Amino acid sequence: MPQVSNLRLFFPANSFHSFAAPILVPGGIPFARCFPVFLPSYLKRRKPHFFSTISCSYSRKPKPNFDSKGNSQFSNRRRSIVTEGGIEKDKVADLAMEEGNKRKIETGEDVGFNRKRAEGRDAPKKNLALKVRKLNPINTISYVQILGTGMDTQDTSPSVLLFFDKQRFIFNAGEGLQRFCNEHKIKLSKIDHIFLSRVCSETAGGLPGLLLTLAGIGEEGMAVNLWGPMDLKYFVEAMRSFIPNAAMVHTHSFGPTSSNSGSPSRSPKNHHAPLVLVDDEVVKISALLLEPSRIAAPGSVESGVDVGKLGDVSVVYICELPEVKGKFDLQKAKDLGLKPGPKYRELQLGNSVKSDRDGAMVHPHDVLAPSSPGPIVLLIDCPTESHFCNLLSRESLNPYYIDTAYEVPEGSKVVNCVVHLTPASVAQMDEYRIWMSKFAAAQHIMAGHEMKNVEIPILKASARIGARLNYLCPQLFPSSGIWSLESLNIMPNQVKSMKQNVLRKGAESSAENLLKFHLRPSASLGIDASCVPSKSSTLEIIDELLSEIPEIKDASQRAAKFWSRYQQGIPGETMALDAERIVNEEPWLHDVEKPSCLENISREDMEIVLLGTGSSQPSKHRNVSSVLINLFSKGSIILDCGEGTLGQLKRRFGIKGADDIIRSLKCIWISHIHADHHTGLARILALRRDLLNETLHEPLVVVGPRQLKRYLDAYQRLENLDMQFLDCGLTTETALANFSSYDENSTLFAKGSRMQSISLRSHDLVMPIFSSLKKSLREAGLEALISFPVVHCPQSFGVILQAENRMSGDGKAIPGWKVVYSGDTRPCPETVKASRGATVLIHEATFEDGLMDEAVARNHSTTKEAVEVGDSAGAYRIILTHFSQRYPKIPVFDEAHMHKTCIGFDLMSVNLADIHILPRLLPYLKLLFKNETEDVNSETAALV
């Protein structure tokens, strides 16, 4: 029998995460289950893993106090915010602690963390109750409004808001919905129901973040009713891997069940008839299911469509408001012998009463004017021509068809508004437009992606900040790739496509952001464009900036001169003196020796693009986490992929440029399972699948924590994501070494045994994915991608990207650059070790220095701690990111620690050739955001 020490082949003692994701795991079978007899005793004898090392070393220090939530309270930690009189006194102490802090971070000593959160035991258990509202059947105000998510970037489906006095209904929740609602002050807490017209990344990509945000509102959290076709249950099942069950207890799926699924929650015998979902005194909402037809439309190229796949079902929603009762005629009531009082109310409610004069029955129609039919709104999502054939055959829509708006046949229902979520490729078909004409009285709002909408940014606050940064430093903040038809080579006269003119004049409108169609009061029935934002030019934004900060003009000119001199090779001392003229002297404006990897560096080697620099949830000015490593002609890699990553790519590179980036992706790496780091992944993968559909290609390798695989496997039942998954635990330094030295003849098990067969099969399953990853990295010019464990939540990682060596013109070897991304973490020795010799360390800095207790409780880092990690490791440059959304524009930081550090902003693009002068940007940023910095400092001082 082999000795137990051989177990080290599979479970390295110095890497907990390598053990947690064993190398020889067969598909779907935990390796631990293969030998339950040996595992418990081995675990007792094995050396403490990295996480235990930190815990043990810290436990020898004075123990912290824990509050009722299990968060540690550190009384001995000095706060960075001090009174004016104490600054000079503390300066000496700060300098004395510098070296000590570096040593502590390197060894893990005195670095507090929240054990419960790191082990995944801190999630509060909530039973989220639905909101109970007192409805107002009269509804003095009611309208339909277009929420223009994705209109400028053409990356996701717009949402539609159905507004009532006491209720809100939203149709579709694509990526960016949360951020859109923040921008336009649409309160998420007022939403009662969310309906999906299809279940896919385009229409539901924003749901996970939205549900988590609602669950976190207030002490008890909030929930909504979530409705969708039967495919919704598969999406919910996928989300359960990272969203608590309580956040999704009020989901409702409806429609026919596929042959391989369970019983539906609502499945009528005839699913061709409308299914009533909501029916109260305010509105009746019905659903009509559409499936792709086997018979394609005339001239269609879709005749061979595969029918009945999951994700193919689409929904038409019919929203019917109750009729408006006629006006009560007081004179008629008196003439019929009725005295003022409760009987008037009964008649208005539709009940008959007896006359006070002779006892005769008085009926409602005797005293009420004829009722007016309630408004009707249809939402049509017909994604393909095959769905349209099914739509044409639906007899249940016949009552809603009328030939003229003036003569309505008895039994017919007048549709007032039709919102078409149908893509332009289908909506511009002649057959589709003829079908539209059957709703003769309706106003048609075309909400499919129309190119004219790219000219107006949906997130104006973010666009405004971007324009200001571009004015100050266009080298680091390039102008957006969209927002002009000329940049897309589209002439304005090309926007109006040739359409068959079969609708009455004025019956068709292009959807615009925040466009309304009023339903009540009746006098306001119709289109209202008063809320539609106007197109603001960059010139207007800059004029506003110059009036607000006049000195910024001179700063911009000096920054341009400064950059020009750098590119011409003028000595750094001269540039430093030039920079000092616009701001107070900064101590770090002196050259340090460049690392050898930057020798003869080209601008086509590598660029770091920060696609999202906020934490937890998106805000007006910062999206959630994502970093693009742009390797230009060699492809690109995405590190973390929060919601809205695709939209950010399109804002930075334009629609075509973003498509090119997606096509050339070599790998996507995800740090941990928290939603703000991966919920944009499905949309990216789905677009790549579509873009490469006609070409020969390999599935993209996604490297991530083990829990992410459960989500992706479940999600792929809805739509093929064309990817292959590799556990981060299998890309650690130790695991990679074990793989390279793997020998099938030196396993733990006897040759020819069943256990050896499982071991070999596991290796055979993983090796092709490793080979694919190695090939992609080689094509990208990378020598290695190495994950390392960090302290945040279970299965949290950081990553190292190491470039291959280059050859200089005289044949000398130049070492490759090294980029380290920390993910979310407390300062820890593993990050310091990984960052040694790093050209760039991208480190999270969620909190300011004065919020140390909160950083510890949530297992994040402060600004100073992040910088100290880089200093301890000797990283050449540090870029801070993942800022708390309490810092909307620029975080609070201590300039004394920023000598080789820069603050990250969304869409900031750092070329490796410019990395040397990156810290010199800070004085200019301080000037640009001086008003915001002063406001934050005054607010913080008031709290201390």
Secondary structure, DSSP 8 states (H G I E B T S, - for coil): ---GGGGGGTS-TT-HHHHHS-TT--TT--GGGG-TTTHHHHHHHS---HHHHHHHHHHTS---EE-TTS-EE-TTS--S---GGGHHHHHHHHHHHHHHHHHHHHHTTT----HHHHTT---------B------TT-S-EEEEEE-TTTTT--S--EEEEEESS-EEEE---TTHHHHHHHTT--GGG--EEE-SS-SHHHHTTHHHHHHHHHTSTTT--B-EEEEETTHHHHHHHHTTTS-GGGGTTEEEES---TTS---SB--S-TTS-EEEEESSS-EEEEEEE---SS--TT-S-TT--TT-TT--EEEEEEE---B---B-HHHHHHTT--SSHHHHHHHTT--EE-TTT--EE-HHHHB---B---EEEEE---SHHHHHHHHT-GGGGGG-BS-SS---TT-----EEEE-S-HHHHTSHHHHHHHTTBTT-EEEE-S--GGGGGS-S-HHHHHHHHHHHHH-TTTS---S-S-TGGGT--HHHHS------S-TT-EEE--TT-EEEEESGGG-EEE-TTS-----HHHHHHHHHHH-TTHHHHHHHHHHHHHHHHTT--HHHHHHHHHTTS---TT-S-----GGGTT--TTS-EEEEEE-B-SS--SS---SEEEEE-GGG-EEEEEE-TTHHHHHHHHHHHHHHHHHHHTEEEEE---S-GGGTTTHHHHHHHHHHHTTTS----EEEEE-HHHHHHHHHHTTTS---EEEEEGGGGBHHHHHHHHT--GGGSSS-TTSHHHHHHHHHHHHHHHHHHHHHHHHHHTTEEEEEEEE-SSSTT-EEEEEEE--EE-TTS-EE---EEEE--S----HHHHHHTTT-SEEEEE--B-GGGHHHHHHHT--BHHHHHHHHHHHT-SEEEEE-B-TTSSSS----GGG-TTEEE--TTEEEEGGGGGGGGGGHHHHHHHTHHHHHHHHHHHHHH-
